Amino acid sequence: MHKAITFGNASDEERLAMTIAKRLMQAGARCYLVGGAVRDRLLGIYTTDIDIEVYGLSYEEIAQLINPILHVDLVGKQFGVLKAHGHDIDIALPRIEKNTGAGHRDFDVTVDPELDIYQASRRRDFTINAIMLDLSTMEIIDPHGGLKDLESHVLRHVDDNTFADDPLRVYRAMQFAGRLEYTIAPETLALCRHVDTTALPKERIYNEFKKLLLQAKRPSMGLKYMPDLGLIQQYPELAALIGNPEDPKYHPGERDTWEHTLMVVDYAANLREKSMHPDVLMWAALCHDVGKPLATHVSKNGRVSATGHDKIGRSIAETLLNRITEHKHLIKAVLPLVEYHMQPLLLYKQKNKVTDGQLRRLANSVNYHELLLLSEADTMSKKSGAVSDAHIKWLRSRFDALNLIPGQKIKPIVQGKDLIAIGLRPGKLFSDLLHQAYEYQLDGMPKEEILEIIKQKAASHNI
């Protein structure tokens, strides 16, 4: 592992951070790059999220020195933090923190510009995030063995006594394990199981899931730790997937629905670039089979079926998502994907009988582009056995032939003004006639023919 870091090919944020540090060091400060910025540099990742820790100057002195370079926001004074306005650069004094609640700011903070480096770094979560870079010498300082863990691909907590000060770190363990594809140290897993995470605000939790689902190449590398971290029991909808049997005919080699779900999530992660809404796709992949535990039936001959699990799963997924997030638009977009995720396969099995009207109605109910991506992840992510995307190609070609737009409902060609134009008067049956006209449209009937039928219906009802 490197003993020094060079910034010859630095990002704009890193160069600005160096300019700030040089000015502070000229005034006698000791400045260190800390946290994820150092970790990512050592991993060859260029980050725009920069944290500088400054020793030897007061909060006010730092602000006075930096302001001529750029404006700093003093919103974190009680935590000893200054933020470079318009940039992802935090300048912080060394501090000791003590948790007082579940909120992001629920800490008693003792700021001490003369604090010992080792003591100051004890508040960090994992050893790989406690590595420091001395910005005067560009040498690495590793007070807790983070370099060794970085080389071994191990996620290990820094300190038994400070780790639980922020319960979110249990979710961060899951998130980092997934994004970095690291193993969580046994002693860290044991510690996490004793951390109470139940009072955490849901949006803090959601953000860790979001990082995992949208940034990890294989989110399963983090999700698989949910049982060992003591998290899975907080999500009974997911816990129920563990041990729920899968039909070996369609899921050869898969232990249970939880393993199947993790495989689907990983496959979906490879489709994120094709997705219109990657966050929606990934949450749908995680939730798509949550209805199976209630629908699964094992026959006397050992055949496993879960008929109707897609429909049942919608309400279960809604409960799960509402527990994790307040993003109503996200939930609204995920639920139809869960409800209709079996449709591509079911329609293909009777493809010679499928009408254009069926497909138009399906496209009105769900974003069919995302549905096909989810179906691909669901059917192509098998451990063994034959796989085929024939149903996806067939259905996509049928949708394309109808000139439908994914995520957009088909606009009615017959409107109220059209009914008035043929002599109808608005009344209680008016909206019913418009609904019938729309159904005829979905079946492919042209506007003129629809209006003629509506006119006849209206005459029979004396409208």
Phi, psi and omega in degrees: 000150185294145173261349180212159180234136174253153183242033180297328179245042185291154173285167180300320180294321179294321179294320177296320178299320178294322178297317178297313182298319181298319179295319180290322180291328176297336178268008176100004181280158168252125186240138181228135167281132187226167171075214187298332181297321178288314179305311183294323177300316180293335178269001180079019179257133180262119186251154175253000181261103191246134174235125177246130176254130189243125179249142172097356177233152177278167179302314182294321179296320179298314181300316181296324182285326184276327186306326176296337180274311178199160182289137176245140176270132183260029186291343183250033186301319183294342177257004181071034184237135172241145181242130176289116185299127178082005181225157176270057180234120175252135174246121187230151171271152175298144185206162172246133183241146175226123183295135176236359181182185185272347182289159181297336182247012182275073180220143163273124186242130173247110180270132183214102181299343182255014183296145177295140183303316181298315180295319181296324184280349179296337182283350183285159188282301187238153185302324181290343177262001181256002177289140183238152175240117177288112186283354175272329182244348185061028178260147180279136172242127188232081187287345186229021176075028181292328180297318179297317179293327178295319179292325183272357182058049181239135175259115185227138181288156183281311191215130180301324188277334183256342186303314185285358178300331174236102182301340179300340182298337175295316177290326177295326176300314177299314184294314180292320179302322179286311184293319182268348184059050180256156172273136176275128182301142181304320181291332177287319176300316180298319179294317182300324182295342180258004178268128180278111181255004189291337183266003181295137174300139187299328183289332174293320177295314181303318182297326177288318175300318182299315178301317180296310186289330185260344184245335182282138173292324178228085181305337180300334180296338174262315183299327183297341180274355183305317177296315183289337178275352182081020183264330191298328183292343176282352181231077184302333178296326177274321180302326182293341180287334181288121181088352178284122189290151174245149179290118182298341178294320182258343182227062184298131175083357181270128184294316186198182182292332177296314178297318177300315181300317180297323178294319179294318179299317179296318179295318179298327179299330178282352180254002185302323182291337178274346187278146173284330182220081185304324180296320178296314180301316185290320177293324178295321178298318180293325188262354196299329184248021182293347177277349186298317182304328178279337186258348187289133177226133177251119182282173181298329180271009174090001178287137182253131176227155178218050182301130178085005183295334180293315180291316179299324186295336183302308183291327178292318177297323179298317177299315180299311184293323178294336177285336186259328188213158174258007182283088185296325180294323177297311181300316181299326181279330183285318189301317177298327179295320176296314184295324187251012188293342177272348187300318179305316179291316182295320179293321181296324181296337178236039190301331181286347181252353185287127181265161175298326179297319176301317183290322177296320179293322177295317180295332176286336186267338187206150174290105190290336176295314179292326179298319180290325175295316179296319179296322177299313179298322184289322187262339184262352185264062182255150177289321181204174180090168182287144174233153180209140176252022182301322182293327180288314179298318181296313184291322178297319180294324178293317178297316181299320181296335180271000179056039179276156180248118182303132177085358179242131177289150178289128182283138179295134177271341176253123181239175182304322181296330178290323178291322177295323182294335178262014170096012180271148180255136177303135179193193186290337179269356184301311182293328177296319179294322177296320178296316178297321179298320181293322178296320176297319179300315181297332177279358174099009182284137178289160186301316184298319180291322178299313182297325179293318178294317180298320180298319179292319178297318181295321180296321182291339178254009179056042178273000000 
